[in-house]
Amino acid sequence: MNGKVHYWTWDNAMSMWMHAGVFNTGAGAHAIVFTQDGNTAYVTNQESNTVSVINVSSHAVTKTLNVGKKPNGLVIKM
């Protein structure tokens, strides 16, 4: 893993988004999509040909899925 995803939180006192942290994903992190409930995210990793499954609350990769060459976009069908 050598891709990174940065995340931000809203600071009410400053009325602006503030960088809150970063976590590792597969190489070439590219696209992200969230489930409807907002609990899970999926990140395409173009250089490692994988998709990282993310627990949004803990900002942790819970699973890595091997997919085809250079995944680009994601769609969640409900």
PyMOL commands that set and color helices and strands:
alter all, ss='L'
color gray80, all
select strands_A, chain A and resi 3-11+16-25+29-34+40-45+50-55+60-66
alter strands_A, ss='S'
color yellow, strands_A
deselect
rebuild
show_as cartoon
